[in-house]
Amino acid sequence: MLQLKESLTRDDLVVVIFHDHGSRYVGKLYNDEWMRDRKWLDEESKEITAANIVGRKELKKFLTVSPDQTLGEAIAIMKQLGLSQLPVMKNEEVVGSVTDHSLLTHLLDGADRNQLVSAVMGKPFPFVDWKSTSKEISGHINRENSAVLVKDISSVTHIITEYDLIQAIAG
């Protein structure tokens, strides 16, 4: 008000709203059980979804490798960040995947670290819906497929790994 006093005229109406810090509502509005009892929270919110899992992830950046990169480069990215799989992308499209298991298998079979990712990549990880439940996501994760991809409401792609799913379910 003091900063604006010079620009105000005698006929101007000024409304000042003072808010409190909400501490009186801790037992109510900030209490999910209280909110659920009054049907102000969806019961669905208890369900673990792709959105919940992505929100909990520490590493939010979607990391990929190109089919033109070498196995050595893919291994270096995975080692540096502690990843067990990477989507393979070309021209903004997911075209394949590499996993620590597949890389190990190819290296044991004599593949060279200078060989291109395109020569050893597996199928692309499947996409799931942003609202997919943990049960639906787990149906896509198996021995041959260790992750799924999901686009958020802004069309940004994220990866959900087997480990992310375990963390979300275990709490």
VEXMAR-287171 format. One line per 3 residues: number of its first residue (from 1); their letters; for each residue y, x, z of N, C-alpha, C. Coordinates in pm, 1 decimal, padded with zeros to 6 digits, always signed. Each point is the difference from the previous one (the first is absolute). Example, Ala and Ser with C-alpha at 12.3 -4.5 7.8 and 13.67 -1.06 7.14 Angstrom:
residues 2
1> AS> -00569.0,+01319.0,+00780.0,+00119.0,-00089.0,+00000.0,+00120.0,+00090.0,+00000.0; +00105.0,-00035.0,-00072.0,+00119.0,+00082.0,+00006.0,+00109.0,-00077.0,+00073.0 .
This chain:
residues 171
1> MLQ> -00118.1,+00082.1,+00000.0,+00118.1,-00082.1,+00000.0,+00125.2,+00087.0,+00000.0; -00003.7,+00105.4,+00081.8,+00117.6,+00086.8,+00006.9,+00027.5,+00066.9,-00134.2; -00105.7,+00033.7,-00071.5,+00018.1,+00064.8,-00129.7,+00057.4,-00095.8,-00104.1 .
4> LKE> -00027.3,-00127.8,+00013.2,+00044.0,-00098.3,-00098.5,+00129.8,-00071.1,+00038.4; +00051.7,+00025.1,+00118.8,+00114.1,-00077.7,+00049.1,+00121.6,+00005.5,-00092.2; +00020.0,+00108.9,-00069.1,+00116.1,+00013.2,-00088.3,-00013.7,-00085.1,-00127.0 .
7> SLT> -00124.5,-00027.8,-00040.4,-00020.6,-00076.6,-00123.7,-00014.6,-00150.0,+00026.4; -00003.8,-00040.9,+00126.1,-00015.1,-00141.4,+00033.5,+00136.3,-00066.5,+00018.2; +00006.2,-00126.7,-00038.1,+00123.0,-00077.8,+00021.9,-00023.4,-00096.2,+00115.3 .
10> RDD> +00106.9,-00064.2,+00043.7,-00005.7,-00092.7,+00112.2,-00091.9,-00119.5,-00030.5; -00015.0,-00036.5,-00128.4,-00080.9,-00115.4,-00038.4,-00147.0,+00032.6,-00027.4; -00036.8,+00127.6,-00000.8,-00139.5,+00039.1,-00025.7,-00088.4,-00041.7,+00117.2 .
13> LVV> -00119.7,-00043.2,-00033.0,-00099.5,-00035.6,+00100.8,-00098.9,+00115.4,+00009.8; -00023.1,+00048.0,+00117.9,-00091.4,+00111.4,+00022.7,-00111.7,-00048.6,+00091.8; -00123.7,+00024.4,-00042.2,-00115.8,-00035.3,+00080.7,-00070.0,+00129.6,+00038.3 .
16> VIF> -00028.1,+00014.8,+00126.7,-00068.7,+00118.5,+00049.5,-00133.8,-00044.7,+00057.3; -00106.3,+00062.8,-00044.4,-00133.7,-00032.4,+00048.9,-00052.6,+00120.1,+00077.3; -00035.6,-00025.6,+00123.7,-00059.9,+00103.9,+00083.3,-00149.1,-00028.7,+00011.0 .
19> HDH> -00080.4,+00095.8,-00036.1,-00144.9,-00019.3,+00009.3,-00052.0,+00074.8,+00122.1; -00113.7,-00049.1,+00049.3,-00061.4,+00073.5,+00110.0,-00111.0,+00088.3,-00056.8; -00064.1,+00074.8,+00084.3,-00100.2,+00095.5,-00046.1,-00141.2,-00056.9,-00004.0 .
22> GSR> -00020.2,-00123.9,+00042.3,-00129.6,-00064.7,-00012.4,-00096.6,+00024.2,+00114.2; +00040.8,+00071.3,+00103.3,-00094.0,+00030.6,+00108.8,-00048.0,-00125.1,+00072.6; +00078.8,-00107.2,-00003.8,-00041.6,-00123.9,+00066.9,-00111.0,-00070.4,-00077.9 .
25> YVG> -00027.6,+00042.1,-00121.6,-00097.2,-00067.2,-00084.2,-00129.9,+00078.1,-00016.3; -00013.5,+00110.8,+00072.1,-00117.6,+00084.7,-00016.4,-00128.1,-00078.9,+00022.6; -00000.9,-00088.9,+00098.9,-00119.3,-00078.3,+00029.6,-00022.0,-00115.0,-00095.5 .
28> KLY> +00096.3,-00024.9,-00087.2,-00011.4,-00114.5,-00090.7,+00003.2,+00045.0,-00145.4; +00117.8,+00014.9,-00056.1,+00011.6,+00027.6,-00143.7,-00065.7,+00130.0,-00042.9; -00004.6,+00098.8,+00090.0,-00062.6,+00126.6,-00036.7,-00145.9,+00004.8,+00045.3 .
31> NDE> -00056.6,-00115.3,+00030.7,-00137.1,-00010.7,+00046.4,-00077.7,-00079.0,-00105.5; -00088.4,+00067.6,-00072.2,-00073.1,-00064.6,-00109.5,-00081.8,-00118.9,+00047.9; -00060.5,+00009.8,+00117.8,-00080.5,-00110.4,+00050.9,+00086.1,-00123.9,+00023.8 .
34> WMR> +00117.3,+00019.0,+00059.2,+00094.3,-00109.9,+00024.3,+00043.4,-00062.7,-00132.7; +00025.5,+00085.9,-00098.5,+00041.5,-00047.7,-00132.5,-00114.1,-00077.9,-00067.4; -00125.3,+00048.8,+00011.8,-00114.7,-00068.7,-00059.4,-00021.8,-00136.6,+00064.5 .
37> DRK> +00015.6,-00006.6,+00133.0,-00016.8,-00127.5,+00070.8,+00094.0,-00106.3,-00054.5; +00115.4,+00040.3,-00047.2,+00099.2,-00093.0,-00052.1,-00006.3,-00011.7,-00152.4; -00105.3,+00060.7,-00058.1,-00023.1,-00005.8,-00145.5,+00113.4,+00064.6,-00080.5 .
40> WLD> +00064.2,+00100.1,+00060.3,+00107.9,+00070.7,-00069.5,-00050.9,+00125.9,-00068.6; -00122.2,+00036.6,+00025.7,-00064.0,+00112.5,-00068.7,-00122.2,-00053.0,-00071.7; -00022.9,+00048.2,-00121.2,-00118.0,-00040.7,-00074.9,-00123.9,+00056.1,+00066.3 .
43> EES> -00103.3,-00081.0,+00007.2,-00127.9,+00048.7,+00050.7,-00056.6,+00106.7,-00093.2; +00038.5,-00008.2,-00128.1,-00045.7,+00099.2,-00097.6,+00045.7,+00140.5,+00037.1; +00108.7,+00009.3,+00076.9,+00056.1,+00131.3,+00030.1,-00097.1,+00087.4,+00078.5 .
46> KEI> -00106.2,-00060.8,+00058.1,-00101.1,+00077.3,+00071.6,-00090.6,+00074.3,-00097.9; -00010.2,-00051.9,-00122.0,-00087.1,+00058.3,-00101.7,+00059.6,+00130.5,-00051.5; -00084.1,+00099.0,-00015.4,+00043.7,+00128.5,-00054.5,+00001.8,-00012.8,-00151.9 .
49> TAA> +00114.9,+00026.4,-00060.7,+00014.9,-00010.1,-00144.9,+00036.4,+00136.1,-00058.1; -00002.0,+00006.7,-00131.0,+00042.4,+00122.7,-00068.2,+00142.3,+00036.5,+00043.2; +00085.8,-00100.2,+00011.6,+00138.4,+00024.4,+00041.7,+00004.8,+00063.5,+00138.6 .
52> NIV> -00082.1,-00051.2,+00094.6,-00005.0,+00057.6,+00134.8,-00046.6,+00145.2,-00003.7; -00104.0,+00024.2,-00078.1,-00058.6,+00134.7,-00006.6,+00100.2,+00099.4,-00056.8; +00066.3,-00036.9,-00109.3,+00099.3,+00088.6,-00060.6,+00115.2,+00024.7,+00097.5 .
55> GRK> +00039.3,-00103.4,+00072.8,+00108.0,+00014.5,+00096.7,-00031.3,+00096.4,+00112.0; -00126.8,+00014.4,+00033.8,-00042.9,+00088.5,+00109.2,-00020.7,+00144.5,-00043.8; -00010.4,+00022.9,-00130.2,-00032.6,+00133.7,-00049.1,+00110.1,+00100.4,+00034.3 .
58> ELK> -00041.7,+00119.1,+00039.7,+00096.1,+00107.0,+00027.1,+00056.8,+00055.7,-00129.8; -00086.7,+00024.5,-00096.9,+00043.0,+00054.4,-00129.1,+00023.0,-00116.9,-00094.3; +00126.2,-00031.3,-00025.1,+00034.8,-00115.9,-00082.7,+00008.0,+00035.1,-00148.6 .
61> KFL> +00023.9,+00125.8,-00030.8,+00018.7,+00041.2,-00138.5,-00131.4,-00013.2,-00077.9; +00010.1,-00054.7,-00119.4,-00116.4,-00015.6,-00087.4,-00017.5,+00128.5,-00079.7; -00099.0,+00078.2,+00037.5,-00023.9,+00128.8,-00064.0,-00108.3,-00013.2,-00105.6 .
64> TVS> +00024.2,+00063.2,-00112.4,-00095.0,-00005.5,-00110.5,-00014.3,+00137.6,-00063.1; -00092.7,+00008.7,-00090.8,-00018.2,+00120.4,-00079.8,-00006.6,-00044.9,-00145.6; +00038.9,+00088.4,-00089.3,-00002.0,-00030.0,-00142.6,-00132.8,+00047.3,-00059.7 .
67> PDQ> -00047.5,-00064.1,-00105.7,-00123.6,+00047.2,-00063.7,+00015.5,+00139.7,-00059.3; +00124.6,+00042.1,-00023.0,+00026.5,+00131.7,-00058.2,+00010.6,+00111.0,+00104.6; -00006.5,-00036.8,+00127.4,+00001.7,+00102.7,+00103.9,-00140.2,+00056.6,+00016.5 .
70> TLG> -00008.8,+00115.8,+00062.0,-00130.2,+00064.4,+00019.0,-00065.6,-00048.8,+00129.0; -00128.9,+00024.7,+00009.6,-00071.8,-00032.3,+00123.1,+00060.3,+00076.4,+00117.0; +00037.9,+00123.5,-00024.2,+00061.8,+00081.4,+00104.7,+00128.0,-00062.7,+00053.2 .
73> EAI> +00080.7,-00055.9,-00089.7,+00123.9,-00066.8,+00042.8,-00030.6,-00125.5,+00081.3; -00098.0,-00076.3,-00044.0,-00039.2,-00120.6,+00072.8,-00051.8,+00035.9,+00138.9; -00082.0,+00103.2,+00005.5,-00054.6,+00045.0,+00128.6,+00112.1,+00046.3,+00092.4 .
76> AIM> +00097.8,+00071.2,-00054.5,+00112.2,+00048.9,+00081.9,+00079.9,-00116.0,+00060.3; +00025.4,-00104.2,-00079.1,+00073.7,-00118.2,+00049.7,-00080.1,-00066.5,+00111.5; -00129.0,-00017.5,-00024.2,-00084.9,-00066.4,+00098.5,-00009.3,+00082.2,+00128.9 .
79> KQL> -00012.3,+00130.1,-00014.5,-00011.5,+00087.8,+00117.0,+00129.9,+00000.2,+00079.8; +00112.0,+00013.3,-00067.8,+00130.3,+00009.4,+00066.3,+00030.5,-00125.4,+00082.8; -00040.2,-00116.4,-00051.1,+00034.7,-00124.9,+00067.3,-00117.8,-00066.4,+00070.7 .
82> GLS> -00116.1,+00065.0,-00002.1,-00116.1,-00055.1,+00068.1,-00051.9,-00128.2,-00063.4; +00003.0,-00006.5,-00132.8,-00043.6,-00120.2,-00071.5,-00144.0,+00016.5,-00047.0; -00070.6,-00110.7,-00009.6,-00138.4,+00006.8,-00049.1,-00014.4,-00060.9,-00138.8 .
85> QLP> +00107.8,-00056.2,-00053.6,-00002.8,-00055.1,-00135.1,+00141.0,-00009.6,-00056.1; +00006.7,+00001.6,-00132.3,+00127.9,-00014.8,-00070.0,-00019.8,-00086.7,-00124.0; +00088.1,-00094.3,-00022.7,-00000.9,-00070.2,-00127.5,+00047.0,+00095.3,-00109.4 .
88> VMK> -00049.5,-00018.9,-00120.1,+00043.3,+00078.4,-00115.8,+00088.8,-00091.7,-00083.4; +00123.6,+00046.3,-00027.0,+00093.9,-00083.0,-00074.9,+00050.9,+00071.5,-00123.6; +00015.3,-00080.8,-00105.3,+00058.5,+00049.9,-00124.5,+00095.5,-00107.9,-00050.1 .
91> NEE> +00124.1,+00038.9,-00026.6,+00101.4,-00094.0,-00048.4,+00011.1,-00124.6,+00088.3; +00007.7,+00020.9,+00130.1,+00019.2,-00109.9,+00097.0,-00118.6,-00095.6,+00008.3; -00115.6,+00040.2,-00053.0,-00119.2,-00084.2,+00004.3,-00111.9,+00076.1,+00069.4 .
94> VVG> -00071.7,-00069.6,+00087.5,-00114.4,+00061.3,+00068.1,-00115.8,+00004.7,-00098.3; -00046.4,+00122.7,-00029.4,-00105.6,+00017.5,-00100.6,-00129.9,+00053.9,+00058.6; +00001.0,+00038.2,+00126.8,-00120.5,+00055.2,+00060.5,+00021.6,+00033.9,+00145.4 .
97> SVT> -00096.2,+00073.6,+00055.7,+00008.8,+00042.6,+00139.4,-00078.7,+00128.7,+00019.5; +00038.8,+00073.7,+00101.1,-00078.8,+00115.0,+00044.1,-00014.8,-00011.5,+00151.1; -00118.7,+00038.1,+00047.5,-00027.2,-00002.8,+00143.1,-00051.5,+00136.7,+00042.7 .
100> DHS> +00005.2,+00026.4,+00128.9,-00051.8,+00127.4,+00047.3,-00148.8,+00012.9,-00033.3; -00073.5,-00109.9,+00007.6,-00142.7,+00002.7,-00031.4,-00024.4,+00032.6,-00147.9; +00075.6,-00066.7,-00089.3,-00020.6,+00026.5,-00143.7,+00042.1,+00142.2,-00036.7 .
103> LLT> +00107.9,+00048.1,+00059.3,+00042.7,+00137.8,-00027.8,-00105.0,+00100.2,+00047.0; -00053.2,-00022.5,+00119.6,-00104.1,+00089.7,+00051.0,-00121.8,-00000.4,-00092.3; -00041.4,-00118.2,-00041.8,-00115.7,-00011.9,-00089.7,+00022.9,+00077.8,-00129.6 .
106> HLL> +00118.1,-00015.5,-00059.9,+00029.4,+00070.9,-00126.3,+00009.8,+00150.5,+00021.8; +00057.7,+00043.7,+00109.9,+00009.6,+00143.9,+00027.8,-00138.7,+00059.9,+00023.0; -00085.4,-00072.5,+00070.7,-00136.7,+00048.4,+00022.1,-00080.2,+00004.8,-00130.1 .
109> DGA> +00036.0,-00088.4,-00092.9,-00067.1,-00001.5,-00131.0,+00059.5,+00102.6,-00096.6; +00094.5,+00080.4,+00047.3,+00053.3,+00108.1,-00081.5,+00136.4,-00025.4,-00061.7; +00064.3,-00108.9,+00035.0,+00134.4,-00024.5,-00054.1,+00094.7,+00108.8,+00049.1 .
112> DRN> +00092.9,+00034.4,-00084.9,+00099.7,+00102.2,+00030.0,+00124.5,-00065.0,+00058.3; +00067.4,+00068.1,+00092.4,+00123.0,-00053.5,+00060.2,+00110.3,-00018.9,-00103.5; -00012.6,+00065.7,-00114.6,+00099.8,-00014.4,-00106.3,-00032.0,-00114.9,-00095.9 .
115> QLV> -00112.3,-00064.6,+00020.9,-00037.6,-00113.4,-00083.6,+00097.8,-00115.6,+00028.1; +00024.4,-00081.3,-00102.2,+00093.6,-00110.6,+00015.4,-00062.6,-00116.1,+00076.3; +00083.1,-00068.8,+00074.2,-00042.9,-00117.5,+00076.0,-00063.3,-00103.3,-00092.5 .
118> SAV> +00054.6,-00013.6,-00120.6,-00051.8,-00099.5,-00095.6,-00148.4,+00017.9,-00028.8; -00049.6,+00122.2,+00013.3,-00140.3,+00027.5,-00030.8,-00094.6,-00047.7,+00109.8; +00052.3,-00019.5,+00120.9,-00089.1,-00034.7,+00111.5,+00039.8,-00127.5,+00074.2 .
121> MGK> +00109.7,-00060.8,-00040.1,+00047.7,-00116.8,+00076.0,-00096.7,-00116.5,-00009.7; +00000.9,-00080.6,+00107.6,-00083.5,-00119.7,+00003.3,+00082.0,-00121.8,-00040.0; -00058.9,-00117.0,+00019.3,+00067.5,-00125.3,-00031.8,+00124.0,-00017.6,+00087.8 .
124> PFP> +00097.7,-00074.6,-00049.1,+00117.9,-00028.1,+00083.3,-00040.2,-00084.3,+00122.0; +00071.9,+00017.7,+00109.1,-00022.4,-00084.1,+00115.8,+00044.3,-00141.9,-00035.8; -00071.5,-00101.0,+00048.6,+00038.1,-00137.4,-00032.7,+00127.2,-00042.4,+00073.6 .
127> FVD> +00069.7,-00096.1,-00056.9,+00118.0,-00057.6,+00063.6,-00040.9,-00123.6,+00079.3; +00063.6,-00017.8,+00115.0,-00015.8,-00122.1,+00078.7,+00136.9,-00063.1,+00015.8; +00002.2,-00123.3,+00042.5,+00124.2,-00073.4,+00020.9,+00065.5,+00044.1,+00130.5 .
130> WKS> +00130.3,-00008.9,+00006.9,+00079.6,+00037.1,+00117.2,-00042.8,-00079.7,+00123.8; -00050.5,-00121.3,-00022.5,-00041.1,-00085.8,+00111.6,-00150.6,+00005.9,+00026.3; -00070.0,+00087.4,-00068.9,-00145.0,+00012.4,+00020.2,-00030.4,+00034.7,+00144.7 .
133> TSK> -00106.0,-00060.9,+00053.8,-00039.1,+00025.8,+00138.3,-00085.0,+00126.7,+00007.6; -00015.1,+00050.5,+00121.0,-00081.9,+00119.2,+00019.7,-00142.8,-00023.1,-00049.2; -00049.3,-00121.3,+00017.2,-00135.5,-00031.7,-00047.4,-00006.3,+00007.3,-00152.3 .
136> EIS> +00100.5,-00053.7,-00067.0,+00003.0,+00005.7,-00146.4,+00013.7,+00144.5,-00048.1; +00083.3,+00077.9,+00067.2,+00019.2,+00140.9,-00037.3,-00129.4,+00077.1,+00019.6; -00067.1,-00024.1,+00112.3,-00124.1,+00073.6,+00028.4,-00108.6,-00030.1,-00102.9 .
139> GHI> +00007.9,-00116.9,-00063.7,-00095.1,-00033.5,-00105.6,+00013.3,+00087.6,-00123.4; +00114.2,+00065.5,-00014.6,+00023.2,+00088.5,-00115.3,-00028.5,+00146.5,+00033.1; -00010.2,+00030.5,+00128.0,-00021.1,+00139.4,+00040.6,-00148.5,+00021.3,+00025.8 .
142> NRE> -00055.4,+00097.8,-00071.6,-00142.1,+00029.4,+00011.9,-00024.2,+00147.2,-00031.8; -00123.8,+00036.0,-00017.3,-00036.6,+00140.7,-00023.8,+00066.6,+00056.6,-00126.0; +00012.2,-00082.8,-00103.4,+00059.4,+00045.8,-00126.2,+00151.6,-00015.9,-00002.7 .
145> NSA> +00054.7,-00074.2,+00092.8,+00141.3,-00032.8,-00003.1,+00058.4,+00009.7,+00140.6; +00075.8,+00104.8,+00027.6,+00045.8,+00026.1,+00136.8,+00140.6,-00050.8,+00030.4; +00060.4,-00071.7,-00094.3,+00136.3,-00048.0,+00022.9,+00030.3,-00117.7,-00092.7 .
148> VLV> +00108.5,-00069.7,+00032.5,+00052.7,-00104.2,-00087.8,+00149.7,+00024.4,-00015.7; +00056.5,-00057.7,-00102.9,+00143.9,+00008.8,-00023.0,+00058.7,-00139.0,+00015.9; +00125.5,-00004.2,+00040.9,+00067.8,-00128.2,+00019.6,+00147.0,+00017.9,-00034.5 .
151> KDI> +00057.1,-00101.2,-00063.6,+00143.7,+00001.2,-00028.7,+00068.6,-00090.5,+00101.3; +00108.2,+00052.3,+00059.7,+00073.5,-00081.6,+00096.4,+00091.3,-00098.1,-00074.1; +00079.4,-00074.7,+00073.5,+00082.8,-00103.5,-00061.8,+00108.5,+00057.8,-00090.4 .
154> SSV> +00024.4,+00130.5,+00012.1,+00096.4,+00067.1,-00088.1,-00069.1,+00069.9,-00116.0; -00129.1,-00023.0,-00016.3,-00083.9,+00062.1,-00103.2,-00018.6,+00149.6,+00018.0; +00016.8,+00049.8,+00121.4,-00028.0,+00140.3,+00031.2,-00149.0,+00008.9,+00033.3 .
157> THI> -00068.4,+00097.8,-00057.2,-00143.6,+00015.4,+00020.9,-00027.6,+00081.9,+00125.3; -00103.3,-00044.1,+00074.3,-00045.8,+00068.9,+00120.8,-00150.9,+00015.0,-00008.9; -00052.5,+00094.3,+00076.4,-00144.7,+00018.3,+00007.1,-00045.8,-00037.0,+00140.6 .
160> ITE> -00113.9,-00066.8,+00006.7,-00064.0,-00029.3,+00127.8,-00137.1,+00065.3,-00005.6; -00020.1,+00095.4,+00087.6,-00125.6,+00074.8,+00001.8,-00095.8,-00060.0,+00102.8; -00120.6,+00047.7,-00005.5,-00100.5,-00041.4,+00098.0,+00051.1,+00030.9,+00141.4 .
163> YDL> +00058.9,+00115.4,+00016.8,+00053.7,+00040.4,+00131.1,+00113.1,-00092.8,+00045.0; +00088.7,-00040.0,-00092.3,+00109.0,-00093.4,+00034.0,-00057.3,-00132.3,+00049.5; -00106.1,-00046.2,-00064.5,-00063.9,-00125.8,+00037.1,-00062.7,+00011.6,+00139.1 .
166> IQA> -00066.0,+00110.8,+00026.5,-00059.3,+00021.7,+00132.7,+00107.6,+00000.1,+00106.8; +00109.4,+00071.5,-00024.4,+00111.1,+00004.6,+00096.6,+00057.2,-00138.6,+00028.1; +00016.2,-00080.3,-00103.5,+00057.9,-00132.6,+00016.6,-00091.7,-00091.2,+00080.5 .
169> IAG> -00129.2,+00008.0,-00024.5,-00095.4,-00086.4,+00069.9,-00019.7,+00045.4,+00144.7; -00006.8,+00130.9,+00018.3,-00024.0,+00054.7,+00134.5,+00123.7,-00010.7,+00088.6; +00115.1,-00019.5,-00063.0,+00123.6,-00017.1,+00076.7,+00063.7,+00129.3,+00027.2 .
